């Protein structure tokens, strides 16, 4: 899950709104800026308009230089989301 888009890379792709909300909180707390994308639109993190793409998924993107830290911050969420999708 590492789609690069300019200076940003995807660190989370999910349709689970609870996972998205917690991930946003964790990244805010860590001081990591992010962008939410879906339906071909980008929103800065301070806009609460989480659009989904055609698959019902939202992508959470961070600056490429912050991607390793962001992945560490949300690692447990990614695992939780994966486990939930397998059920």
N, C-alpha and C positions, 0 to 999 in steps of 0.2 A: 504494500500500500504506500507507494512513494511516487505519486504522479507529480512531476514538476510543472509549474506554470509560472514562467518568469522567475521572479525571486522567491516564489512561494512553493511549498511542497505539501502534499496531502499527508496528514498524520492520522486522520480518522475518517472513516466513511461508514455511516450507519443510518438506518431509518428509525432507530430507537431514540425518541425525544428525551427520555430520562438520561440516557448515556450522554447525549449532546449537552444537556444542561449541566451535568456534573463535570464534563470535560471543560466546558467554558468556565465554570467556577474555578476548577483547578488551575487552568492556564492563567486566568485573571490573578489568582493568588500568587502564582509564580512570576507574574509580571511579563508574561509572554503574549504579545499581540497576535491576533489570529483573524482570519477571514472565513466566513461561512459561505459556501457556494451550493447551488442546486438550481435546477431549471435554467442553467446557463447564466444565472445572476450572481454577483458577488455582493456581500454585505459586510461592512466593517463590524467588528464584534460588539459594538455598543448599540446596534440596531437589533431589536428582538423580532426580526422577520425571517424566521428560518424556512426558506423555501426548499422544496425537495426536487430532485431531478426525476426523470422519467421512471427510474426504478424505485422511487420513494425514498431515496437516500440523500443525505446531506453530507457534504465534504467539509471538513475542518482543516484549514490550511494555515501554515505558519511560515515565517521567513526561513529560507533554507538554512541560514546560519544558526537558527534556534531549533531546528527540527530534532536533533538528538535529545536536547533537554526536554522538549515537548513530549517526545515519545516516552521518556522516562517518567514524566509527570502523569501521563494517562495510561501507562502500561497495564495496570490492573483493570481499567475500564475496557480496553481493547480485548483482553482475555475474557472478561465477563460477557461482553457483547458476542464474541465468537462462540462461547459455550452456550449462550442463549439461542443463537441461530442454529446450532446443531440439534436442538431438541425437536 
